[in-house]
Structure formats: structure tokens, C-alpha cells
Amino acid sequence: MPASGCCLPWVGSPWSCMDKISMRDIGDSSNRKLIRPSLSKLREQSAAPKGHANGQNGAPPRERRGTPPGQTNAENFYYVKQMQNRTAMVVVLTDGEILKGVIEWYDKACLKLNREDGANLVIYKDSIKYLYKAAEKGAQSETSVNGAAAGESMTA
């Protein structure tokens, strides 16, 4: 049986061998070296070519494209351009009704059509089948409006 001065936990009291260990060995954890890979080595490994996708055959590496934006603002650009030029527009509604006028303003849900022959109208975009410039459709008959129009500029 070992002596009581041993550091084994099952022999004697756990503090019996404290006189043999200095306080410098116990509580000084600031001198400990952490073992972890350096970040510069990881960056070098990730930058190294890893096969055909990164241009192993002399081709430049492909860059990943981000996701396309949810809105291109093409509709807004079209409305602003027509408003600035005060272009005469023809609006065909989903029920087949045809309205003619100039777009005065628009927002997310509707647009205001300024008409010469009648009252100004605020039209919900959901009720618009399509719209086009009045000058584009001049040579064609109005009966082709219900079908696929060749002069169709903007669908809503």
C-alpha cells in the first residue's frame, strides 16, 4: 500500500501531497499554449485550386453569382418614362374595356389615367390586362385588342 503522501486520489486525503506541488504549477494558466491551426494556413489551403471547377485546365476560376434581385424596377422605369413624355396610352382591362389617356401618377397598387374625353380614373393594376402606347396601335384595327396584340408594350 502506498504511503499517505502519494498524489493518488484513492489513497489518503486528496490534499495530502499538496506540499510537494508548488502553487506555480497549479494556478498559472496564462502560460498555457492553445493548440489550434493558424488562420493563414487555412486561407492558403482554401485558395489553392481543388480541381476542374477552379480552373485546373488553365481556365480562369468561376465566380459564384449572387441571387438575382427580387424586383428589377423595369415597370417603375417604364411608368416614369411615359409620365415624363406625357405619352398617350391605351389601357385594356381584364373585362375587355379599353381606356385611353396619359398616366399622371402610379404607386404599388394602382395608376391614375388622365383622360381628355372623360373623368380621370384611378385604376388598380390587378384589373389591367395590358397597356400600350396609342401611337403603336394606330394602323391596326381595334378588334385585335382581345387577342394577342402585336403592339403590346407592357403587361401588368
Stockholm file with secondary structure:
# STOCKHOLM 1.0

chainA/1-156         MPASGCCLPWVGSPWSCMDKISMRDIGDSSNRKLIRPSLSKLREQSAAPKGHANGQNGAPPRERRGTPPGQTNAENFYYVKQMQNRTAMVVVLTDGEILKGVIEWYDKACLKLNREDGANLVIYKDSIKYLYKAAEKGAQSETSVNGAAAGESMTA
#=GR chainA/1-156 SS CCCTTCCCTTSSCTTTTGGGSCHHHHHCCTTCCCCCCCHHHHHHHHHSCCSGGGTTTSCCCCCCCCCCCSCCCHHHHHHHHHHHHTCEEEEEETTSCEEEEEEEEECSSEEEEECSSSCCEEEEGGGEEEEEEGGGGTTSCGGGGSSCCTTCCEEC
#=GC SS_cons         CCCTTCCCTTSSCTTTTGGGSCHHHHHCCTTCCCCCCCHHHHHHHHHSCCSGGGTTTSCCCCCCCCCCCSCCCHHHHHHHHHHHHTCEEEEEETTSCEEEEEEEEECSSEEEEECSSSCCEEEEGGGEEEEEEGGGGTTSCGGGGSSCCTTCCEEC
//
